[in-house]
């Protein structure tokens, strides 16, 4: 059964960072698109510690439009923290997340909504042709492979930050309370019915993307060490491999000491013991580390971000 999109309230969450030149146009286009479509909506803008004048722009828009809420975070926490702040604030039956630079055209959000009306819990925008630098394309592929392995993403599903989430999925993400949010992975963790819809991806009208190679690297490390024990298991395997090689080396040295005269008495036994102990220590530390990570994930609580100012609602 297809749902009627006019029956629901939509929250559009937009993290804002260094976008004073374009975010005002983004707000106006979102308001125009949803108003002309006759949909009930709220637009939540989260200023993620921008060093430019982005806060002045979005706070002015929040004063002008009753549907717009502007939040100012204490410092730059990162895109996923800003998205989490928006999800926490959102009241909609469905929540749409998108970028602040008009590369996610607001009219394409209607395609996400139409796909969600088929009953899907999460719908990701699949870009017909992504306008991005080469390192970002490579980073997307690496993160995609990690999503497949760690979060069980189906191979035929393409994920992106342009997505719509049903209310129950949003509630699960907000309740998760991890200290290292990764909204895409959490959306996969806390949903069962996901889908794609083809959307347009436009070139950035002004300025350039602030999503650098270092930010992609930090995201990769966050996924690996916050949502997976793979690095620790790899270290454990390496430790056991070293132990095995140490045992073989020790056996060789023992045989050599029995067959040949050794110049330094006691050297063989010391080397054997050091090699064996070093290998076992690496293996044991890796296993202990896995327990520590699991414990930290279980008890991780507290506020991940702090809102210092708000305008609207």
NUSEBA-942905 format. One record per atom (N, C-alpha, C, O): residue in one letter; x, y, z. Coordinates in steps of 0.001 Angstrom, whole numbers, plus 500000, padded with zeros to 6 digits. Example, Ala and Ser with C-alpha at 12.3 -4.5 7.8 and 13.67 -1.06 7.14 Angstrom:
BEGIN
A513190494310507800 A512300495500507800 A513200496700507800 A514236496681508465 S512850497750507080 S513670498940507140 S512900500030507870 S513409501138508039 
// end
This chain:
BEGIN
X500838498810500000 X500000500000500000 X500881501251500000 X501807501368500802 X500585502168499104 X501341503417499017 X500738504462499949 X499531504702499928 X501581505075500762 X501134506094501701 X500957507437500995 X501496507661499911 X500198508316501625 X499970509660501092 X500974510611501732 X500972510782502951 X501829511231500926 X502905512044501483 X502398513303502193 X503112513870503020 X501183513743501883 X500633514932502538 X500224514671503987 X499909515607504721 X500228513389504404 X499779513040505758 X500873513183506815 X500604512994508002 X502094513510506410 X503213513432507340 X503934514780507471 X503835515658506613 X504669514898508595 X505544516039508828 X506968515615508494 X507425514548508904 X507661516465507744 X509029516154507312 X510020517106507982 X509808518317508023 X511101516536508503 X512198517332509059 X513381517233508104 X513825516138507762 X513880518377507683 X515065518407506826 X516226518899507673 X516199520022508177 X517251518060507832 X518409518375508659 X519594518698507759 X519962517905506892 X520187519870507975 X521323520292507150 X522474520743508058 X522371521788508701 X523568519971508122 X524763520457508817 X525373521611508010 X525422521558506781 X525830522637508701 X526362523826508033 X527793524054508491 X528078524089509688 X528695524210507515 X530085524507507852 X530710525353506743 X530794524919505594 X531143526553507092 X531816527457506153 X531013527649504861 X531556527528503763 X529737527946504998 X528865528033503829 X528089529339503775 X526968529371503268 X528662530399504283 X527919531660504323 X527523532148502929 X526529532860502790 X528281531779501895 X527994532249500547 X526833531511499890 X526225532030498954 X526517530311500363 X525539529488499656 X524390529001500527 X523320528690500003 X524579528925501855 X523562528301502700 X522252529084502703 X521186528493502871 X522312530403502521 X521076531193502444 X520223530769501257 X519008530622501382 X520865530570500098 X520137530100498913 X519586528697499129 X518486528376498678 X520359527866499823 X519894526506500119 X518606526544500938 X517658525816500647 X518577527394501959 X517389527512502803 X516185527960501979 X515109527371502081 X516359528995501168 X515245529525500382 X514705528492499407 X513494528395499209 X515591527725498802 X515134526712497841 X514406525572498536 X513416525059498014 X514889525168499719 X514186524114500462 X512784524587500851 X511807523858500681 X512695525800501368 X511395526349501768 X510464526435500564 X509292526075500671 X510956526901499426 X510120527032498224 X509629525671497740 X508450525508497426 X510527524701497679 X510161523371497155 X509083522723498015 X508090522225497485 X509262522722499333 X508311522044500208 X507003522820500325 X505938522221500476 X507074524142500256 X505849524940500296 X505019524722499043 X503806524530499126 X505665524748497879 X504951524537496617 X504394523119496504 X503374522898495852 X505068522158497142 X504576520779497118 X503435520562498102 X502827519492498120 X503137521572498925 X502043521463499884 X502327520514501034 X501411519882501561 X503594520412501429 X503984519485502493 X504272520233503782 X504800521344503762 X503921519614504904 X504267520166506212 X505725519809506514 X506119518651506375 X506518520789506923 X507938520539507109 X508540521479508140 X507969522514508482 X509710521086508622 X510570521950509420 X511989521776508894 X512388520677508507 X512734522853508884 X514107522827508383 X515045523129509551 X514980524201510153 X515915522169509860 X516822522302511001 X518240522492510476 X518807521601509845 X518798523658510743 X520151523999510309 X521077523934511518 X520814524564512543 X522155523174511396 X523078522984512519 X524439523553512137 X525161522968511329 X524783524690512720 X526083525299512453 X527159524562513247 X527181524599514478 X528048523893512516 X529047523030513150 X530348523805513409 X531408523453512892 X530244524863514219 X531427525633514588 X532102526313513419 X533331526375513376 X531332526829512463 X531917527479511284 X532709528723511682 X532214529549512449 X533932528866511170 X534709530073511472 X534261531291510667 X534651532416510982 X533444531079509629 X532958532211508844 X531650532730509442 X531376532503510620 X530844533423508639 X529631534064509148 X528372533230508885 X527278533778508751 X528531531921508814 X527385531047508529 X526282531190509572 X525100531168509228 X526660531338510852 X525646531438511898 X524750532651511685 X523536532547511860 X525302533774511320 X524484534967511081 X523482534727509969 X522337535172510051 X523912534022508924 X523029533762507788 X521870532856508202 X520712533162507919 X522175531753508864 X521098530807509180 X520205531323510310 X519011531025510333 X520761532088511242 X519921532641512311 X518953533678511745 X517821533801512211 X519412534427510731 X518520535396510090 X517400534688509350 X516254535136509379 X517724533584508685 X516689532819507972 X515705532194508964 X514512532101508679 X516199531769510121 X515305531202511130 X514361532261511687 X513222531954512039 X514823533489511767 X513957534585512219 X512911534936511173 X511818535394511507 X513249534720509911 X512348535092508817 X511299534020508538 X510154534348508228 X511670532747508644 X510760531641508307 X510385530879509571 X511261530461510328 X509104530700509800 X508655530013511012 X508991528529510989 X509034527892512042 X509230527971509812 X509536526529509725 X511010526231509977 X511396525066510079 X511842527276510080 X513294527072510156 X513782527202511597 X513398528123512317 X514637526260512003 X515288526275513311 X516798526284513076 X517308525482512294 X517511527180513744 X518966527257513626 X519604526899514961 X519244527459515996 X520540525978514936 X521286525570516124 X522763525897515913 X523296525719514818 X523408526369516957 X524826526702516887 X525585525812517862 X525390525916519073 X526445524941517352 X527222524055518207 X528422524790518798 X528929525745518209 X528865524338519955 X529925525014520691 X531227525069519898 X531967526049519975 X531499524013519137 X532733523958518345 X532480523052517145 X531378522536516955 X533515522873516350 X533411521986515192 X533559520528515641 X534655520073515968 X532435519810515649 X532451518408516062 X532596517457514875 X533146516366515020 X532112517859513716 X532127516988512548 X530720516763512017 X529733516941512731 X530646516370510752 X529358516258510061 X528391515305510743 X527202515605510853 X528881514169511199 X527975513173511772 X527447513615513141 X526314513289513496 X528248514347513908 X527759514905515164 X526693515968514885 X525676516033515576 X526937516802513864 X525955517825513508 X524650517186513036 X523563517654513375 X524765516123512258 X523560515402511841 X522832514819513042 X521603514858513106 X523590514277513999 X522969513709515196 X522250514789515995 X521170514551516535 X522852515981516070 X522187517093516756 X520869517426516066 X519870517695516734 X520860517409514735 X519634517667513990 X518598516576514169 X517407516862514298 X519042515322514178 X518111514208514389 X517485514282515779 X516305513980515959 X518288514685516753 X517781514814518118 X516712515896518206 X515744515762518955 X516889516963517443 X515949518084517445 X514695517806516614 X513636518375516879 X514812516941515620 X513743516734514638 X512484516141515271 X512555515286516153 X511326516618514795 X510032516118515266 X509259515393514169 X508176514866514422 X509805515362512953 X509068514848511809 X508828513354511840 X509536512597512503 X507794512951511091 X507537511521510891 X508621510903510015 X508920509714510121 X509200511722509155 X510335511329508324 X511387512431508428 X511060513615508519 X512659512019508414 X513757512983508502 X514648512826507276 X515086511725506945 X514906513946506612 X515772513978505440 X517074514673505825 X517048515751506418 X518208514068505494 X519498514725505710 X520101515073504355 X520049514276503418 X520671516269504263 X521261516709503003 X522373517709503286 X522517518192504409 X523163518015502245 X524280518939502386 X523806520385502273 X522678520661501864 X524707521304502651 X524355522720502694 X524743523490501433 X524541524703501373 X525297522812500426 X525911523504499298 X525159523357497978 X525696523674496916 X523900522870498043 X523041522705496859 X523526521613495899 X523013521501494786 X524506520811496319 X524848519664495485 X523765518592495594 X523608517763494698 X523025518616496695 X521801517817496821 X520635518757496521 X520169519449497426 X520155518804495287 X519088519750494943 X517836519485495773 X517381518342495836 X517264520509496414 X516091520300497278 X514914519636496575 X514170518886497207 X514727519896495271 X513598519261494578 X513751517749494492 X512762517033494338 X515005517252494592 X515238515809494552 X514809515128495849 X514637513910495886 X514637515918496918 X514149515353498174 X512741514790498012 X512346513868498726 X511988515351497070 X510632514840496821 X510684513413496274 X509773512622496518 X511751513081495534 X511911511711495035 X512172510751496196 X511675509625496200 X512958511204497188 X513181510382498378 X511868510131499110 X511598509018499563 X511055511181499220 X509770511054499921 X508860510079499198 X508243509220499828 X508769510203497877 X507907509304497100 X508337507848497260 X507491506958497341 X509653507601497306 X510149506235497502 X509824505740498903 X509486504571499088 X509926506631499897 X509617506244501279 X508142505902501439 X507780505093502293 X507287506518500618 X505851506254500720 X505492504822500326 X504376504365500572 X506449504114499711 X506218502706499383 X506394501812500602 X506175500604500521 X506794502401501744 X506911501637502982 X508330501350503423 X508533500651504415 X509324501874502707 X510723501643503084 X511075502416504353 X510587503524504572 X511923501820505182 X512355502478506416 X513418503540506136 X513428504600506763 X514301503251505201 X515373504177504820 X515490504173503300 X515469503118502666 X515613505367502723 X515853505479501277 X517070506376501086 X517105507513501558 X518070505839500382 X519281506595500088 X519217507138498664 X518790506441497743 X519640508375498494 X519761508923497159 X520965508322496457 X522079508359496980 X520745507774495281 X521837507226494466 X522090508218493330 X521230508424492474 X523257508820493328 X523538509897492390 X523730509362490974 X524466508403490743 X523042510014490034 X523189509626488634 X524630509820488181 X525186508971487485 X525231510930488575 X526651511197488319 X527141512128489411 X526709513277489499 X528047511629490243 X528488512417491391 X529547513424490981 X530519513093490302 X529333514679491415 X530287515750491146 X531217515877492342 X530896516567493309 X532369515215492281 X533286515222493425 X534706514984492944 X534931514464491851 X535667515378493787 X537079515173493478 X537418513688493493 X536710512878494093 X538532513343492811 X538916511941492686 X539150511253494012 X538750510102494187 X539795511939494961 X540075511304496256 X538788511021497018 X538725510071497798 X537747511848496796 X536472511595497465 X535791510372496875 X535165509597497597 X535910510199495572 X535334509009494926 X536017507752495454 X535359506758495762 X537353507807495557 X538096506663496097 X537718506413497542 X537522505268497949 X537615507496498329 X537218507349499727 X535831506741499860 X535591505926500750 X534916507134498979 X533557506583498997 X533577505079498745 X532824504331499368 X534449504635497823 X534537503208497524 X535084502424498720 X534596501340499041 X536106502988499374 X536689502319500546 X535654502207501668 X535485501147502271 X534966503320501935 X533960503313502988 X532804502382502608 X532217501732503473 X532481502321501312 X531428501408500859 X531770499954501149 X530909499184501575 X533018499579500920 X533440498204501226 X533367497925502725 X533004496826503144 X533712498925503525 X533616498760504975 X532161498637505414 X531846497859506315 X531276499401504781 X529848499287505098 X529323497894504771 X528486497350505492 X529820497324503680 X529400495969503300 X529786494964504379 X528987494118504778 X531025495077504838 X531560494078505769 X531079494284507194 X530725493323507878 X531066495537507647 X530797495815509063 X529307495932509352 X528830495425510367 X528564496600508460 X527148496868508721 X526206495991507899 X524987496151507965 X526765495075507135 X525927494166506360 X525156494849505242 X524046494437504908 X525744495897504662 X525071496594503570 X524969495673502360 X525976495101501943 X523776495516501786 X523657494714500572 X524526495284499451 X524667496501499323 X525095494412498655 X525999494852497588 X525285495752496591 X525896496660496027 X523991495510496368 X523253496284495365 X522671497585495940 X521935498287495245 X522991497912497193 X522494499144497800 X523615500177497827 X524726499885498271 X523319501380497352 X524278502489497379 X523866503477498462 X522723503934498487 X524790503808499356 X524468504718500449 X525043506102500161 X525998506251499398 X524445507102500784 X524918508478500650 X524388509280501831 X523566508790502606 X524861510507501961 X524375511385503031 X523048512046502680 X522452512721503520 X522586511863501465 X521287512367501015 X520298511225501159 X520253510329500315 X519500511250502229 X518668510093502570 X517439510550503345 X517373511675503840 X516472509647503434 X515288509886504255 X515146508715505219 X515277507555504827 X514879509028506478 X514786508027507533 X513403508085508167 X512899509167508471 X512795506930508365 X511510506886509047 X511700507167510535 X512786506962511077 X510642507635511191 X510730508079512579 X511308507019513512 X512122507347514375 X510914505772513363 X511395504745514286 X512892504502514121 X513581504189515092 X513397504645512899 X514839504495512674 X515584505651513337 X516625505444513961 X515055506860513204 X515662508031513843 X515705507858515357 X516714508166515992 X514628507372515926 X514579507173517384 X515637506170517838 X516245506346518894 X515856505132517055 X516874504138517419 X518276504741517334 X519121504466518185 X518524505553516319 X519836506185516171 X520106507126517342 X521195507107517915 X519126507945517696 X519294508906518793 X519482508175520116 X520270508609520956 X518765507066520310 X518864506314521563 X520167505538521680 X520549505122522774 X520846505343520568 X522070504549520583 X523145505173521472 X523870504453522159 X523256506484521467 X524128507236522370 X525594506836522271 X526299506839523280 X526058506497521100 X527472506205520933 X528284507488520983 X527791508558520627 X529526507376521423 X530397508537521464 X530995508855520100 X531625509898519925 X530800507959519130 X531361508150517796 X530273507874516750 X530260506809516133 X529365508832516553 X528260508591515630 X528718508475514179 X529599509205513723 X528105507550513480 X528288507391512037 X526894507105511495 X526445505959511483 X526217508150511050 X524784508070510771 X524468507044509689 X523471506328509791 X525296506964508662 X525041505990507596 X525064504569508140 X524162503777507866 X526102504250508913 X526196502912509487 X525073502629510462 X524530501524510479 X524717503616511277 X523622503429512229 X522290503255511512 X521441502482511957 X522103503970510404 X520881503791509620 X520790502369509086 X519702501797509018 X521924501799508710 X521941500406508245 X521717499450509411 X521020498445509267 X522308499761510572 X522169498899511750 X520732498814512234 X520272497749512643 X520019499942512189 X518714500033512835 X517557500059511844 X516496500605512145 X517750499485510685 X516665499383509705 X516745498036509008 X517793497392508976 X515620497630508455 X515584496365507739 X515226496526506279 X515725495788505428 X514366497483505981 X513890497694504613 X514508498973504068 X514060500074504388 X515551498822503235 X516212499996502653 X516058499954501139 X515820498905500542 X516201501124500545 X516052501215499090 X516872502375498565 X517348503220499322 X517025502396497247 X517674503490496537 X516689504179495615 X515706503585495174 X516967505441495330 X516252506154494278 X517271507043493575 X518094507689494224 X517214507072492253 X518147507885491485 X517842509361491681 X516696509792491548 X518876510131491998 X518726511574492212 X519842512301491467 X520857511709491100 X519633513569491258 X520620514410490588 X521645514915491606 X521310515166492763 X522872515057491170 X523926515627492017 X524559516768491243 X525253516544490251 X524321517985491694 X524771519166490958 X526156519611491399 X526576519319492519 X526871520320490520 X528146520921490929 X527904521982492001 X526839522598492038 X528873522192492855 X528778523215493890 X528810524594493216 X529754524888492484 X527792525451493448 X527730526743492761 X528876527681493099 X529417528343492213 X529255527745494378 X530343528626494805 X531219527900495809 X530786526956496470 X532482528366495913 X533386527787496898 X533799526365496543 X533556525892495433 X534422525699497496 X534845524319497308 X534537523511498556 X534348524060499641 X534490522212498383 X534131521326499482 X535172521394500603 X536372521498500348 X534688521334501850 X535582521303503009 X535844519868503474 X536499519652504493 X535325518884502717 X535505517487503109 X536833517003502552 X536900516537501415 X537887517113503348 X539246516852502906 X539613515377503050 X538858514569503591 X540801515061502543 X541301513696502647 X541479513290504103 X541226512140504461 X541918514233504954 X542105513911506375 X540775513592507047 X540719512728507922 X539700514279506649 X538384513980507219 X537917512587506817 X537318511866507615 X538198512218505575 X537836510862505125 X538627509827505914 X538080508802506322 X539922510094506130 X540752509163506896 X540228509012508323 X540198507906508863 X539815510131508935 X539274510055510304 X537981509259510340 X537725508518511289 X537159509416509289 X535913508650509235 X536208507155509122 X535557506335509769 X537194506810508294 X537570505397508148 X538017504824509495 X537634503710509853 X538827505583510241 X539299505117511547 X538145505005512540 X538110504085513357 X537191505953512469 X536026505887513353 X535234504616513105 X534836503932514047 X535006504301511839 X534250503087511499 X534991501845511988 X534396500943512578 X536297501814511734 X537074500627512090 X537124500392513594 X536915499272514059 X537401501448514354 X537672501256515776 X536450501446516669 X536493501101517850 X535354501993516121 X534154502191516930 X533061501178516626 X532208500921517475 X533071500604515439 X531990499701515046 X532496498316514637 X531713497460514225 X533795498104514753 X534332496814514331 X535497496416515222 X536261497269515675 X535630495140515469 X536791494629516212 X537806494011515249 X538721493301515665 X537629494294513947 X538524493721512950 X539986494082513185 X540830493192513082 X540346495344513497 X541769495636513721 X542371494823514864 X543516494378514781 X541597494632515929 X542109493855517054 X542253492383516692 X543210491723517098 X541296491880515927 X541387490480515506 X542576490281514570 X543260489259514627 X542812491274513706 X543966491189512818 X545256491201513627 X546196490471513315 X545300492044514683 X546473492077515544 X546664490755516283 X547791490302516483 X545546490138516689 X545627488843517366 X546183487774516431 X547022486964516826 X545706487780515191 X546210486812514204 X547702487028513980 X548477486075513900 X548094488313513880 X549513488614513701 X550322488127514895 X551415487585514734 X549773488325516107 X550472487875517302 X550675486373517317 X551758485891517648 X549628485624516958 X549748484165516925 X550713483724515823 X551442482745515982 X550710484459514698 X551642484123513621 X553088484319514074 X553965483505513784 X553316485437514802 X554655485687515336 X555046484598516335 X556193484154516371 X554074484179517141 X554353483098518100 X554766481825517372 X555705481139517776 X554041481520516278 X554377480319515513 X555757480397514896 X556522479433514935 X556073481557514324 X557399481734513736 X558483481691514809 X559571481159514591 X558163482263515977 X559120482236517088 X559400480806517541 X560534480452517864 X558341479989517559 X558518478587517946 X559425477865516952 X560304477097517342 X559198478125515654 X560037477482514638 X561486477946514753 X562424477158514631 X561641479275514995 X562986479796515165 X563651479183516397 X564831478834516373 X562880479059517463 X563424478461518677 X563839477020518466 X564889476586518941 X562991476270517737 X563334474874517461 X564624474785516655 X565466473921516896 X564763475695515692 X565978475712514871 X567207476012515724 X568250475372515586 X567062477013516620 X568208477383517447 X568581476272518421 X569763476059518691 X567582475559518953 X567855474447519866 X568610473339519143 X569604472815519645 X568117472989517943 X568783471942517161 X570202472358516819 X571132471556516909 X570365473614516426 X571687474119516062 X572637474085517261 X573820473772517128 X572081474422518454 X572926474398519651 X573354472980520013 X574455472780520525 X572484471981519749 X572814470597520059 X573818470022519076 X574680469223519442 X573692470442517817 X574567469882516772 X575905470595516722 X576947469958516563 X575882471932516857 X577101472720516751 X577462473331518092 X576605473530518952 X578709473617518252 X579147474315519459 X578747475779519366 X578916476400518316 X578222476335520442 X577821477742520452 X578899478595521120 X579500478183522112 X579134479760520577 X580172480638521100 X579712481348522365 X580523481632523247 X578395481641522464 X577862482383523605 X576882481490524376 X575724481365523977 X577318480885525444 X576429480010526227 X575232480792526773 X575395481903527278 X574041480221526676 X572831480845527183 X572110481730526180 X570951482088526389 X572788482088525088 X572164482982524101 X570930482339523468 X569914483004523266 X571021481059523160 X569922480366522491 X568658480367523341 X567576480700522856 X568797479995524604 X567616479918525468 X566982481289525661 X565757481409525687 X567820482337525800 X567277483687525979 X566493484129524754 X565395484671524882 X567050483901523560 X566378484300522330 X565064483550522142 X564067484126521706 X565071482249522479 X563849481455522339 X562767481985523267 X561627482187522848 X563121482211524529 X562136482684525498 X561608484080525134 X560405484331525213 X562517484987524734 X562090486334524357 X561150486305523162 X560140487010523152 X561462485515522177 X560618485434520978 X559243484883521300 X558228485420520857 X559213483809522072 X557934483200522422 X557088484151523266 X555903484341522994 X557701484748524290 X556957485647525169 X556452486873524415 X555326487317524642 X557267487421523525 X556849488602522755 X555632488279521892 X554696489075521812 X555646487130521254 X554505486744520423 X553247486547521229 X552173487004520837 X553374485856522377 X552202485628523208 X551680486927523818 X550470487102523960 X552580487831524176 X552150489117524741 X551319489903523719 X550286490476524067 X551767489929522470 X551011490630521427 X549620490017521280 X548624490733521175 X549562488683521274 X548272488007521132 X547351488314522315 X546167488596522132 X547907488256523526 X547095488503524715 X546618489946524780 X545461490197525118 X547491490897524462 X547093492301524472 X545970492559523465 X545062493348523729 X546036491903522334 X544990492074521318 X543654491556521832 X542620492196521639 X543674490410522480 X542423489856523000 X541869490714524134 X540662490944524209 X542752491188525018 X542300492083526083 X541723493355525495 X540694493850525955 X542385493886524474 X541893495089523816 X540502494920523250 X539698495852523290 X540203493740522722 X538863493511522183 X537816493594523289 X536748494173523094 X538118493020524441 X537184493121525568 X537011494570526007 X535901494989526335 X538098495339526017 X538022496748526409 X537142497528525450 X536305498320525884 X537318497317524158 X536507498019523160 X535034497688523322 X534184498577523276 X534729496407523512 X533327496017523686 X532732496662524942 X531575497084524939 X533517496736526002 X533046497376527232 X532795498860527013 X531768499386527442 X533728499542526344 X533572500965526068 X532328501229525227 X531602502191525476 X532082500385524239 X530899500560523405 X529621500394524217 X528611501042523941 X529672499518525226 X528487499253526026 X528183500406526980 X527026500789527154 X529224500951527590 X529011501969528627 X529145503392528088 X529038504350528853 X529376503545526782 X529577504881526215 X528294505700526314 X527299505374525666 X528309506756527116 X527162507629527299 X527631509064527413 X528831509340527376 X526681509981527551 X527032511381527724 X526728512184526472 X526438511624525415 X526796513496526602 X526505514375525481 X527692514414524528 X528831514639524940 X527407514192523248 X528449514209522235 X528652515595521651 X529663515852520997 X527704516486521878 X527777517829521327 X527047518772522276 X526253518337523111 X527322520059522139 X526678521057522987 X526158522195522112 X526906522792521337 X524876522479522248 X524253523583521512 X524330524830522384 X523829524840523508 X524955525877521865 X525133527098522651 X524068528155522323 X523720528969523179 X523554528144521089 X522547529136520687 X521516528474519781 X521813527506519081 X520314529007519807 X519276528520518905 X518341529668518557 X518104530573519357 X517824529602517355 X516844530568516882 X515733529786516200 X515996528930515355 X514495530081516566 X513372529394515949 X512660528462516900 X513201528007517907 X511407528196516529 X510499527341517299 X510305527903518700 X509573527323519502 
// end
